[in-house]
Amino acid sequence: MRAPVKNFLVISAMGEDRPGLINALSRTIFDCGCSLQDSYVTVFGQECVAMLLVHGNWNTLAKLETQLQHAEEELGVSLIVRRTGPHKVSADAMPYNVEVIAIEQPGIVYQLSGFFTSRNINIEELSTRSYPAPHTGSPMFSLNFTIGIPASFHVALLREEFLDFCDELNLDAVMEPAKP
């Protein structure tokens, strides 16, 4: 017997943060016969922001798309909904985690992403956070991302180039293999 084909839907939701918002969205997904595969939810300012990857068969996703149109108004959220396919992981890409901490300054994400983009290395996940330094209160910035390094790259040389690049920008950085 063949396994049913999975179809995917990406849902981007944003609305005023309040208790029950995620419960209502996940209930709508459940009621339509779909399943949540991957998600990221956070609060930016006073807004709850959710990125959801949902899967189901073609009919259940069509039902969900219709229900989400109603949920948008009922819940007071802005939704962007798009059909997609499964994530294609490159067989020859090695996942690495990069962590950078520095005094907050404009352009850190731009400069770091440019370093990897110029080498055709994909950034697969990215998160940043601003916070006050302990004791001094200086504005600090942390950046964490996961990259996919092609197997053809000499990782030790890439790491050395990256750390030298960060030293020039006065950024503290670590680049290490991603833990499964």
C-alpha positions in Angstrom: 0.0 0.0 0.0 1.3 3.4 -1.0 1.7 6.1 1.6 -0.5 9.1 1.0 1.1 12.0 -0.8 1.8 14.9 1.6 0.9 18.4 0.4 2.2 21.4 2.3 1.0 24.9 3.2 3.0 27.7 4.7 1.0 30.0 7.0 2.5 33.3 8.1 0.3 34.9 10.8 0.7 38.2 12.7 -1.7 39.7 15.2 -1.8 41.5 18.5 -0.3 39.2 21.2 -2.8 37.7 23.5 -3.5 34.4 25.2 -5.3 31.9 23.0 -4.2 33.1 19.6 -2.0 30.1 18.8 -4.6 27.8 20.3 -7.2 29.1 17.9 -4.9 28.8 14.9 -3.9 25.3 15.8 -7.5 24.3 16.4 -8.4 25.5 12.9 -5.6 23.4 11.5 -6.7 20.3 13.5 -10.4 20.8 12.7 -9.6 20.7 9.0 -7.7 17.4 9.3 -4.3 18.8 8.8 -1.1 18.5 10.9 1.5 21.0 12.0 4.9 19.9 10.8 7.2 22.8 11.6 6.6 26.1 13.4 8.2 29.2 14.8 6.3 31.5 17.0 7.6 34.6 18.8 6.5 38.1 20.0 7.9 41.2 18.4 6.9 44.3 20.2 3.2 43.7 20.9 2.7 41.5 17.9 2.6 37.7 17.9 4.3 36.4 14.8 3.9 32.7 13.7 5.4 30.8 10.8 3.7 27.4 10.4 4.3 24.6 7.9 1.2 22.4 7.7 0.7 19.2 5.8 -2.3 17.2 4.7 -3.9 15.8 1.6 -5.1 18.1 -1.2 -8.7 18.3 0.1 -7.8 19.0 3.7 -5.5 21.8 2.7 -8.2 23.3 0.5 -10.6 23.2 3.4 -8.0 24.8 5.6 -7.3 27.6 3.1 -11.1 28.4 3.2 -11.3 28.3 7.0 -8.2 30.5 7.3 -10.0 33.3 5.3 -12.7 33.3 8.0 -10.2 33.0 10.9 -8.3 36.0 9.7 -11.3 38.3 10.4 -12.5 36.4 13.5 -9.1 36.4 15.2 -8.0 39.8 14.0 -4.8 38.5 12.4 -3.1 39.1 9.1 -2.4 35.8 7.2 -0.3 35.0 4.2 -1.0 31.4 3.0 1.0 29.7 0.3 1.2 26.1 -1.1 4.7 24.7 -1.1 6.6 21.4 -1.3 8.8 19.5 1.1 12.1 21.1 2.1 14.8 19.8 -0.2 18.0 19.2 1.8 21.1 19.1 -0.3 22.8 15.7 0.1 26.3 17.2 0.0 25.7 20.2 2.3 27.1 20.0 5.8 25.0 21.9 8.4 27.0 24.4 10.6 25.9 26.7 13.3 27.2 30.2 13.5 27.0 32.4 16.6 28.0 36.1 16.7 27.9 38.5 19.6 28.9 42.1 19.3 28.1 45.6 20.4 25.0 46.6 18.4 25.9 48.4 15.2 24.1 48.8 11.9 24.7 46.3 9.1 25.8 43.2 11.1 23.3 40.9 9.4 24.0 42.4 6.0 27.8 42.0 6.3 27.7 38.4 7.7 25.1 37.2 5.2 27.2 38.8 2.4 30.2 36.8 3.5 28.4 33.6 3.0 26.4 34.6 0.0 29.6 35.6 -1.9 30.7 32.0 -1.4 27.3 30.5 -2.5 26.6 29.2 1.0 22.9 29.0 1.9 21.6 30.5 5.2 18.9 28.1 6.3 17.9 29.6 9.6 18.6 33.0 11.2 17.7 34.6 14.5 18.9 37.8 16.1 18.3 39.5 19.4 19.2 42.9 20.9 19.8 43.1 24.7 21.6 45.3 27.3 25.0 44.0 28.4 25.1 42.9 32.0 26.7 45.5 34.4 27.2 48.2 31.7 23.9 48.2 29.9 25.7 48.7 26.6 23.5 47.7 23.6 24.5 44.2 22.5 23.5 42.1 19.5 23.5 38.4 19.1 23.0 36.5 15.8 22.6 32.8 15.4 22.2 31.0 12.1 22.5 27.7 10.4 24.3 27.4 7.1 24.7 24.6 4.6 28.3 24.3 3.6 28.9 22.3 0.4 31.0 19.2 0.9 33.5 20.6 -1.7 34.5 23.4 0.6 37.6 23.2 2.8 35.8 23.8 6.1 38.9 24.7 8.2 39.9 27.3 5.6 36.3 28.7 5.5 36.2 28.9 9.3 39.6 30.7 9.3 38.4 33.2 6.7 35.1 33.8 8.5 36.8 34.4 11.9 39.3 36.8 10.3 36.4 38.6 8.7 34.6 38.9 12.1 37.8 40.1 13.8 38.0 42.9 11.2 34.5 43.9 12.2 35.1 43.5 15.9 32.6 40.7 16.2 33.0 37.6 18.5 32.1 34.6 16.5 31.9 30.8 16.6 31.3 28.4 13.7 30.9 24.7 14.5 29.1 21.6 13.1 25.4 21.6 13.8 24.3 19.0 16.4 21.6 16.7 15.2 
